């Protein structure tokens, strides 16, 4: 997508009717990721954001100091409350914490037939701190992958999900196909930000065709919340009835702009500019 076209689309979305999107994720006290990043992203796209909080974290740009899950019953109650009165046109999930919360989310998504659904399988924070109990991985694959319109793992998450970490773009393509054909997702976006090189490649497999998205790497340490922001942007696009491939393209362009103009806050991995 040419950047001039992207600018026109962003202006359109900022003036779009207020459709609703739901984020199911953890709270980030530093404001750069999780629920906070998702709601900022939804607002930037002109979408009304609702939320179901799965965990509360104590974190900043330097790392995660502590976190506690919200009870599965309360997570489900939040989803039920939103779906009953503010039905979302699209949803996304991020940090889920453990298998019980995963199952509560899956039950809620199924009960209310919430879709399209963007699943960001958050497992480790940008700082390297774990955000998922080991028993939750199989629950995510078994319970949530079959419900997901799109899964958006980074390379470390791909390694956990498939047992092999891609080391090049061809391996990323194989991983994207495997996440669909063997893990049950309808589509997969494998993010290549952790590969070395000046060029950044992300790979989308929609169940039929593979597409590569290529960007120049942005030289910045302000990368906290990139995955959350991307999945929220894609969900916002889907809520606005943008086709999947275009929603992915739009989300990637938004994240690029947010990285380039990041405010440089904090002493560690700083937040993006969600006003980009």
LUMLO-131767 format. One record per residue (C-alpha): residue number from 0; x negated, y negated, z. Coordinates in nm, 2 decimals. Example, Ala and Ser with C-alpha at 12.3 -4.5 7.8 and 13.67 -1.06 7.14 Angstrom:
2
> n_u_v_w
> 0_-1.23_0.45_0.78
> 1_-1.37_0.11_0.71
END
This chain:
276
> n_u_v_w
> 0_0.00_0.00_0.00
> 1_-0.14_-0.34_-0.10
> 2_-0.18_-0.57_0.20
> 3_0.03_-0.84_0.03
> 4_0.31_-0.58_0.01
> 5_0.26_-0.49_0.37
> 6_0.28_-0.85_0.48
> 7_0.62_-0.88_0.30
> 8_0.75_-0.57_0.47
> 9_0.63_-0.68_0.81
> 10_0.82_-1.01_0.76
> 11_1.13_-0.82_0.65
> 12_1.11_-0.59_0.96
> 13_1.07_-0.88_1.19
> 14_1.41_-1.02_1.07
> 15_1.58_-0.68_1.04
> 16_1.90_-0.59_1.23
> 17_1.83_-0.47_1.58
> 18_1.84_-0.09_1.54
> 19_1.74_0.11_1.84
> 20_1.44_0.34_1.90
> 21_1.35_0.55_2.21
> 22_1.00_0.62_2.34
> 23_0.95_0.91_2.58
> 24_0.61_0.86_2.74
> 25_0.40_0.76_3.03
> 26_0.36_0.41_3.17
> 27_0.02_0.24_3.13
> 28_-0.06_-0.01_3.41
> 29_-0.32_-0.17_3.18
> 30_-0.05_-0.24_2.92
> 31_-0.25_-0.11_2.62
> 32_-0.10_0.23_2.57
> 33_0.20_0.44_2.65
> 34_0.54_0.29_2.72
> 35_0.41_-0.06_2.72
> 36_0.24_-0.03_2.38
> 37_0.54_0.14_2.23
> 38_0.79_-0.13_2.34
> 39_0.55_-0.40_2.21
> 40_0.53_-0.22_1.88
> 41_0.90_-0.17_1.85
> 42_0.96_-0.54_1.91
> 43_0.70_-0.63_1.65
> 44_0.90_-0.43_1.40
> 45_1.23_-0.59_1.50
> 46_1.36_-0.27_1.66
> 47_1.52_-0.27_2.00
> 48_1.31_-0.05_2.23
> 49_1.45_0.19_2.50
> 50_1.24_0.42_2.71
> 51_1.23_0.74_2.92
> 52_0.92_0.73_3.15
> 53_0.76_1.07_3.20
> 54_0.46_0.97_3.42
> 55_0.32_0.67_3.60
> 56_-0.06_0.60_3.55
> 57_-0.31_0.39_3.74
> 58_-0.54_0.28_3.46
> 59_-0.72_0.00_3.29
> 60_-0.96_-0.03_3.00
> 61_-1.23_0.16_3.19
> 62_-1.02_0.47_3.25
> 63_-0.74_0.65_3.43
> 64_-0.77_0.64_3.81
> 65_-0.47_0.85_3.89
> 66_-0.13_0.96_3.75
> 67_0.18_1.13_3.87
> 68_0.46_1.28_3.67
> 69_0.83_1.17_3.69
> 70_1.05_1.46_3.79
> 71_1.19_1.66_3.50
> 72_1.54_1.60_3.62
> 73_1.49_1.22_3.61
> 74_1.32_1.24_3.27
> 75_1.62_1.42_3.14
> 76_1.86_1.17_3.31
> 77_1.68_0.88_3.13
> 78_1.72_1.05_2.79
> 79_2.09_1.12_2.86
> 80_2.16_0.77_2.97
> 81_2.00_0.61_2.66
> 82_2.16_0.86_2.42
> 83_2.51_0.81_2.57
> 84_2.52_0.43_2.53
> 85_2.22_0.31_2.32
> 86_2.18_0.59_2.07
> 87_1.84_0.56_1.90
> 88_1.80_0.57_1.53
> 89_1.46_0.74_1.59
> 90_1.25_0.86_1.88
> 91_0.89_0.92_1.97
> 92_0.71_1.10_2.25
> 93_0.37_1.06_2.40
> 94_0.23_1.16_2.74
> 95_0.45_1.44_2.88
> 96_0.22_1.57_3.16
> 97_0.33_1.93_3.22
> 98_0.54_2.21_3.09
> 99_0.84_2.14_3.30
> 100_0.86_1.78_3.16
> 101_0.81_1.92_2.81
> 102_1.11_2.15_2.85
> 103_1.32_1.87_2.99
> 104_1.24_1.65_2.69
> 105_1.31_1.94_2.45
> 106_1.65_2.01_2.62
> 107_1.74_1.64_2.59
> 108_1.63_1.61_2.23
> 109_1.83_1.92_2.13
> 110_2.14_1.83_2.34
> 111_2.18_1.49_2.17
> 112_2.04_1.59_1.83
> 113_1.79_1.30_1.85
> 114_1.61_1.26_1.52
> 115_1.39_1.17_1.34
> 116_1.14_1.25_1.60
> 117_0.77_1.15_1.60
> 118_0.56_1.37_1.83
> 119_0.23_1.23_1.95
> 120_0.08_1.52_2.14
> 121_-0.11_1.31_2.39
> 122_-0.36_1.52_2.58
> 123_-0.66_1.30_2.66
> 124_-0.69_0.92_2.71
> 125_-0.93_0.71_2.50
> 126_-1.15_0.70_2.80
> 127_-1.17_1.09_2.80
> 128_-0.95_1.14_3.10
> 129_-0.71_1.43_3.07
> 130_-0.34_1.34_3.06
> 131_-0.19_1.69_3.02
> 132_-0.18_2.00_3.23
> 133_-0.31_2.32_3.05
> 134_0.03_2.49_3.07
> 135_0.19_2.22_2.87
> 136_0.01_2.29_2.54
> 137_0.20_2.61_2.46
> 138_0.52_2.44_2.57
> 139_0.47_2.15_2.33
> 140_0.41_2.39_2.04
> 141_0.69_2.62_2.13
> 142_0.96_2.37_2.24
> 143_0.88_2.04_2.06
> 144_0.71_2.12_1.73
> 145_1.02_2.28_1.58
> 146_1.21_1.96_1.67
> 147_0.95_1.72_1.53
> 148_0.99_1.53_1.20
> 149_0.62_1.45_1.23
> 150_0.33_1.54_1.47
> 151_0.03_1.30_1.49
> 152_-0.27_1.47_1.65
> 153_-0.62_1.34_1.65
> 154_-0.91_1.57_1.59
> 155_-0.96_1.66_1.96
> 156_-0.59_1.75_1.99
> 157_-0.61_1.95_1.67
> 158_-0.88_2.15_1.83
> 159_-0.66_2.23_2.13
> 160_-0.36_2.31_1.91
> 161_-0.53_2.53_1.65
> 162_-0.86_2.64_1.81
> 163_-1.08_2.46_1.56
> 164_-1.19_2.10_1.54
> 165_-1.20_1.97_1.18
> 166_-1.54_1.84_1.08
> 167_-1.45_1.71_0.74
> 168_-1.15_1.59_0.54
> 169_-1.09_1.94_0.38
> 170_-1.07_2.09_0.72
> 171_-0.82_1.82_0.82
> 172_-0.60_1.92_0.53
> 173_-0.61_2.28_0.63
> 174_-0.52_2.18_0.99
> 175_-0.23_1.97_0.87
> 176_-0.10_2.26_0.67
> 177_-0.14_2.50_0.97
> 178_0.05_2.27_1.20
> 179_0.34_2.29_0.97
> 180_0.33_2.65_0.84
> 181_0.22_2.82_1.17
> 182_0.32_2.58_1.44
> 183_0.66_2.48_1.31
> 184_0.64_2.10_1.27
> 185_0.82_1.96_0.96
> 186_0.52_1.73_0.88
> 187_0.18_1.66_1.02
> 188_-0.05_1.35_1.02
> 189_-0.40_1.45_1.12
> 190_-0.59_1.14_1.23
> 191_-0.95_1.12_1.13
> 192_-1.07_0.84_1.35
> 193_-1.31_1.06_1.54
> 194_-1.50_1.16_1.22
> 195_-1.83_0.98_1.17
> 196_-1.87_0.74_0.87
> 197_-1.78_0.39_0.75
> 198_-1.47_0.52_0.58
> 199_-1.17_0.65_0.79
> 200_-0.94_0.91_0.64
> 201_-0.60_1.03_0.77
> 202_-0.43_1.32_0.62
> 203_-0.05_1.37_0.59
> 204_0.11_1.70_0.49
> 205_0.49_1.68_0.46
> 206_0.55_2.05_0.40
> 207_0.51_2.01_0.02
> 208_0.23_1.78_-0.06
> 209_-0.09_1.64_0.10
> 210_-0.18_1.27_0.09
> 211_-0.50_1.11_0.21
> 212_-0.49_0.75_0.35
> 213_-0.83_0.58_0.33
> 214_-0.93_0.27_0.52
> 215_-1.26_0.09_0.60
> 216_-1.35_0.16_0.96
> 217_-1.30_-0.14_1.20
> 218_-1.61_-0.19_1.42
> 219_-1.45_-0.25_1.76
> 220_-1.44_-0.11_2.11
> 221_-1.07_-0.23_2.14
> 222_-0.92_0.11_2.06
> 223_-0.71_0.18_2.37
> 224_-0.36_0.29_2.26
> 225_-0.42_0.33_1.89
> 226_-0.24_0.67_1.88
> 227_0.05_0.54_2.08
> 228_0.08_0.23_1.87
> 229_0.06_0.43_1.54
> 230_0.33_0.68_1.64
> 231_0.56_0.40_1.77
> 232_0.51_0.21_1.44
> 233_0.60_0.52_1.24
> 234_0.91_0.58_1.46
> 235_1.01_0.22_1.41
> 236_0.98_0.25_1.04
> 237_1.19_0.57_1.04
> 238_1.45_0.39_1.25
> 239_1.47_0.13_0.98
> 240_1.52_0.41_0.72
> 241_1.18_0.38_0.56
> 242_1.08_0.71_0.40
> 243_0.83_0.91_0.59
> 244_0.52_0.86_0.37
> 245_0.59_0.48_0.35
> 246_0.65_0.47_0.73
> 247_0.31_0.64_0.79
> 248_0.14_0.40_0.54
> 249_0.31_0.10_0.71
> 250_0.21_0.23_1.06
> 251_-0.16_0.27_0.96
> 252_-0.17_-0.08_0.81
> 253_-0.02_-0.22_1.13
> 254_-0.28_-0.05_1.35
> 255_-0.56_-0.17_1.12
> 256_-0.43_-0.53_1.16
> 257_-0.40_-0.48_1.53
> 258_-0.76_-0.35_1.56
> 259_-0.90_-0.63_1.35
> 260_-0.74_-0.90_1.56
> 261_-0.77_-0.73_1.90
> 262_-0.81_-0.98_2.18
> 263_-1.11_-0.83_2.34
> 264_-0.96_-0.79_2.69
> 265_-1.12_-0.58_2.97
> 266_-1.47_-0.43_3.02
> 267_-1.40_-0.10_2.85
> 268_-1.18_0.02_2.56
> 269_-0.96_-0.29_2.52
> 270_-0.61_-0.30_2.39
> 271_-0.49_-0.38_2.04
> 272_-0.32_-0.70_1.93
> 273_0.04_-0.58_1.91
> 274_0.14_-0.92_1.77
> 275_-0.06_-0.84_1.45
END
